[in-house]
Amino acid sequence: MKKKIFVYLLCLCLIFIIGASVLFNFNGSNKNSTKKIKLERITLAEVAHTAFYAPMYVALEKDFFEDEGIDVNLILTSGADKVSAALLSGDAQIGFSGSEVTIYVYNGGEKDYLKTFSQLTQKDGTFIVSRENIKNFKLEDLKGKSIIGGRAAGMPEMTLEYALKQNGIDPRDDVDIDTSVAFPAMSGAFIGGQGDFVTLFEPTATMVENQGYGHVVASVGEIGGVVPYTSYAARDSFIKENPELIKNFDKAIQRGLDYVHSHSDKEVAKAIYKQFPDTSMNDLISAVKRYRANDTWPKTTSFTKESFDHLQDIMIDYGELKEKVDYNKLMYKIDK
């Protein structure tokens, strides 16, 4: 009799354990499913894929966006002009590129124009790579030489020319700057023998150097000054209709910035390694180290009127802008 009772109780316990396990898994599955349903999917168009944007890739790889209820579909649209085109066509809801695109679209007469709401970098991210190993390089060494500079009227090219002028070099007469090479093809053109110098982002600059094709001799960011170099923008209507999404997106980017400022070069490189599968860990660490040394990443996603005006000074100097646009018209201030 006792044996039967024991078996009966044992069966009850097993039934209870199995039932609890099924219930737990069901609830857990529902919880995960609910989380996925609540995620708001947006397409983010990025102007280039480079270690220069490490804080954003940290936010992606560490699930900071998901924590804020956002599922990011990241697409590459090489060139700031293509980023703005993706936003205006509706192919992307948020664009990531140079802040100059908001000025171009606004001056073009677009009623539902673009507004910037967060910055990720505060300096130019390109490095001057020389074919020859020049000791104690000075900008004067560029005189009489050819340099692959990037797309005309793009931020890398405009910042380069501004930096040259600030150092007494006429970019039109003293240097032969080639703006005909598309951004993705710049390193290949240089490796193939074109140009005495080229401006490259990381980790490409380090890879070219380590492969023996060139030597990193200077940072354009170091001599170009503080500007809202790359930032996030969206149509005015999208921002007005989705203020919480914009606020949460900004939170995720801020967490990415906080991470790079509180972790070592190696830790940051490890965090973003999946974004650069064709780059060695050592090259990626070197790239992060170079950007950190340049004070590339701001402490906050907000940027000042002074830095925005400096960007417009560069555009005016280049001949792309006649007069400045009001900072308050093109900047959406997030209530933090």
C-alpha positions in Angstrom: 0.0 0.0 0.0 2.8 2.4 0.9 4.6 1.5 -2.3 1.5 2.4 -4.3 1.1 5.7 -2.5 4.8 6.5 -3.1 4.4 5.7 -6.8 1.2 7.8 -7.0 3.0 10.8 -5.4 6.0 10.4 -7.6 3.7 10.5 -10.7 2.0 13.6 -9.4 5.4 15.3 -8.9 6.5 14.4 -12.4 3.3 15.7 -13.9 3.7 19.0 -11.9 7.3 19.4 -13.0 6.5 18.7 -16.7 3.5 21.0 -16.5 5.5 23.8 -14.9 8.3 23.4 -17.5 5.8 23.6 -20.4 4.2 26.6 -18.9 7.5 28.3 -18.3 8.6 27.6 -21.9 5.3 28.8 -23.2 5.5 32.0 -21.2 9.1 32.5 -22.2 8.3 32.0 -25.8 5.4 34.5 -25.5 7.7 37.0 -23.8 10.3 36.8 -26.6 7.6 36.9 -29.2 6.0 39.9 -27.6 9.4 41.6 -27.5 9.9 41.0 -31.2 6.4 42.2 -32.1 7.1 45.4 -30.1 10.3 46.2 -32.0 9.8 48.9 -34.5 11.7 48.2 -37.7 13.5 51.0 -39.5 15.9 51.2 -42.4 19.1 53.1 -41.7 21.2 54.1 -44.7 24.9 54.6 -44.0 27.2 56.6 -46.2 30.2 54.2 -45.7 31.2 51.2 -43.7 34.3 52.1 -41.6 35.7 51.8 -38.1 35.2 55.6 -38.0 31.6 54.7 -37.0 32.6 52.3 -34.2 30.0 53.7 -31.6 27.1 52.9 -34.0 28.4 49.3 -34.6 28.8 48.8 -30.9 25.1 49.9 -30.5 24.2 47.3 -33.1 26.3 44.4 -31.8 25.5 45.0 -28.2 21.7 45.2 -28.9 21.4 48.7 -27.6 18.8 49.5 -30.3 16.7 46.4 -29.4 16.8 47.5 -25.8 15.2 50.7 -27.0 12.5 48.9 -29.0 14.1 49.4 -32.5 15.0 46.8 -35.1 17.6 48.4 -37.4 18.0 47.3 -41.0 21.4 48.7 -41.9 22.0 49.3 -45.6 25.1 50.8 -47.4 24.4 53.7 -49.7 27.9 54.9 -50.6 27.9 58.7 -50.8 26.0 61.4 -48.9 24.0 62.2 -52.0 22.7 58.6 -52.2 21.8 58.7 -48.5 19.7 61.8 -48.9 18.1 60.2 -52.1 17.2 57.1 -50.0 15.5 59.3 -47.4 13.6 61.4 -49.9 12.4 58.3 -51.8 11.3 56.6 -48.7 13.8 53.7 -49.1 15.2 54.6 -45.7 13.7 56.4 -42.7 17.0 57.5 -41.1 20.1 58.5 -42.9 23.7 58.6 -41.6 26.1 60.8 -43.5 27.7 64.2 -43.4 25.5 67.0 -42.0 25.9 68.9 -45.2 23.1 66.9 -46.8 20.5 68.7 -44.8 21.7 72.0 -46.1 21.7 70.8 -49.7 18.1 69.4 -49.4 16.9 72.5 -47.7 18.4 74.9 -50.2 17.0 72.8 -52.9 13.5 73.8 -51.9 12.3 70.5 -50.5 9.3 71.3 -48.3 9.6 68.2 -46.2 13.3 68.7 -45.8 15.8 66.8 -43.7 16.7 67.6 -40.1 19.7 66.4 -38.1 19.0 65.0 -34.6 22.2 63.3 -33.4 25.9 63.3 -34.2 28.3 60.4 -34.1 31.6 61.9 -35.1 33.0 65.4 -34.5 36.1 65.4 -36.8 37.1 64.2 -40.3 37.8 60.5 -40.3 40.3 60.3 -43.2 44.0 59.8 -43.2 46.5 60.9 -45.8 48.3 57.8 -47.1 51.6 58.4 -49.1 53.1 56.1 -51.6 56.5 57.0 -50.3 57.6 56.7 -46.7 58.0 60.4 -45.8 59.7 61.1 -42.5 58.4 64.2 -40.6 55.6 64.7 -43.1 54.3 68.3 -43.6 51.4 69.4 -45.7 53.9 71.3 -47.9 55.0 67.8 -49.1 51.8 67.6 -51.0 52.8 70.5 -53.3 53.2 69.4 -56.9 51.8 66.0 -56.1 48.6 64.2 -57.0 46.1 63.0 -54.4 43.0 61.0 -54.7 40.6 63.1 -52.6 37.1 61.7 -52.8 33.8 62.9 -54.3 33.6 66.6 -55.1 31.5 68.6 -52.6 31.6 65.6 -50.1 32.8 66.3 -46.6 36.1 64.4 -46.9 37.1 66.5 -50.0 35.8 69.8 -48.7 37.5 69.3 -45.3 40.8 68.3 -47.0 40.8 71.5 -49.2 39.9 73.6 -46.2 42.8 72.2 -44.2 45.2 72.8 -47.1 44.1 76.5 -47.4 44.4 77.0 -43.7 48.1 75.9 -44.1 48.9 78.2 -47.1 48.4 75.6 -49.8 46.1 76.3 -52.8 44.2 73.1 -53.5 43.6 74.1 -57.1 47.0 75.3 -58.1 49.5 73.7 -55.7 48.1 70.2 -55.6 46.4 68.0 -58.2 43.4 66.6 -56.4 41.5 63.9 -58.3 37.8 63.8 -57.3 36.7 61.4 -60.1 37.3 58.2 -58.2 34.3 56.7 -56.4 34.7 56.2 -52.7 34.7 52.4 -52.7 37.4 52.4 -55.5 39.8 54.8 -53.9 42.1 52.3 -52.2 42.1 50.1 -55.2 43.0 52.9 -57.6 45.9 53.9 -55.3 47.2 50.3 -55.0 46.9 50.1 -58.8 49.4 53.0 -59.1 47.1 56.1 -59.4 48.1 59.1 -57.3 51.0 60.0 -55.1 48.7 60.2 -52.1 45.2 59.1 -51.2 42.8 59.9 -48.3 41.3 56.8 -46.7 39.2 55.9 -43.7 40.1 53.2 -41.3 40.5 50.3 -41.3 41.4 50.6 -45.0 44.3 53.0 -44.3 45.9 50.6 -41.9 45.3 47.6 -44.3 46.9 49.4 -47.2 49.9 50.3 -45.0 50.3 46.8 -43.6 50.2 45.3 -47.1 53.1 47.6 -48.0 51.3 49.8 -50.6 51.6 53.0 -48.6 52.3 54.9 -45.4 49.8 56.8 -43.2 51.5 60.2 -42.8 48.7 62.5 -41.4 45.2 62.8 -40.1 42.8 65.2 -41.9 40.7 65.2 -38.7 43.5 66.5 -36.6 44.0 69.6 -38.8 40.4 70.1 -39.9 38.8 71.2 -36.6 35.6 70.2 -34.8 32.5 69.8 -37.0 29.3 67.6 -36.9 31.1 65.5 -39.5 28.7 62.5 -39.6 25.3 62.6 -38.1 21.8 61.2 -38.3 19.0 62.8 -40.2 15.4 62.2 -41.2 12.5 63.9 -42.9 10.9 66.6 -40.8 7.6 64.8 -41.1 9.0 61.5 -40.0 10.6 63.1 -36.9 7.3 64.8 -36.0 5.3 61.6 -36.4 7.9 59.5 -34.5 9.3 61.6 -31.6 9.7 58.6 -29.3 11.5 56.5 -31.9 13.9 59.3 -32.6 14.5 59.8 -28.9 15.1 56.0 -28.4 17.4 55.9 -31.4 19.4 58.7 -29.9 19.6 56.8 -26.6 21.1 53.8 -28.3 23.7 55.9 -30.1 24.6 57.7 -26.8 25.1 54.3 -25.2 27.5 53.4 -28.1 29.4 56.6 -27.5 29.5 55.9 -23.8 30.9 52.4 -24.5 33.8 53.5 -26.7 34.8 56.2 -24.1 34.7 53.7 -21.2 36.4 50.6 -22.9 39.8 49.9 -24.3 40.8 49.9 -28.0 40.8 46.1 -27.9 37.4 45.8 -26.2 35.9 48.2 -28.8 37.5 46.3 -31.6 36.2 43.0 -30.3 32.7 44.5 -30.0 32.6 45.6 -33.6 34.7 42.7 -35.1 31.6 41.0 -36.8 31.1 44.2 -38.8 34.5 43.8 -40.4 35.0 40.1 -41.1 37.8 40.8 -43.7 39.9 42.8 -41.3 42.4 41.3 -38.8 41.8 42.1 -35.1 45.2 43.8 -34.9 44.3 46.1 -37.8 40.9 46.9 -36.2 42.6 47.7 -32.8 45.0 50.0 -34.6 42.1 51.8 -36.4 40.2 52.3 -33.1 43.4 53.6 -31.5 44.0 56.2 -34.3 40.4 57.5 -34.1 40.6 57.7 -30.3 43.9 59.6 -30.5 42.2 62.2 -32.8 39.3 62.8 -30.3 37.0 61.6 -33.1 34.0 60.6 -31.0 32.1 63.3 -29.0 30.9 62.6 -25.5 27.3 63.5 -26.4 25.1 63.2 -29.5 24.2 66.9 -29.3 26.3 69.4 -31.3 26.7 73.1 -31.0 25.8 75.9 -33.3 29.5 76.8 -33.4 30.4 73.4 -34.9 27.6 73.6 -37.4 28.6 77.1 -38.4 32.2 75.8 -38.8 30.9 73.1 -41.2 29.2 75.8 -43.2 32.4 77.9 -43.2 34.1 74.9 -44.9 31.3 74.7 -47.4 31.4 78.4 -48.2 35.2 78.3 -48.5 34.8 75.4 -51.0 32.2 77.3 -53.0 29.3 75.0 -52.3 27.4 77.5 -50.2 26.7 81.2 -50.5 25.3 82.0 -47.1 24.7 80.0 -43.9 21.4 78.3 -43.0 20.0 78.9 -39.6 21.1 76.1 -37.2 17.7 76.0 -35.6 16.0 75.2 -38.9 18.0 72.1 -39.6 18.6 70.8 -36.1 16.0 68.8 -34.2 16.7 69.1 -30.5 15.8 66.0 -28.5 14.3 66.5 -25.1 16.6 64.3 -23.0 
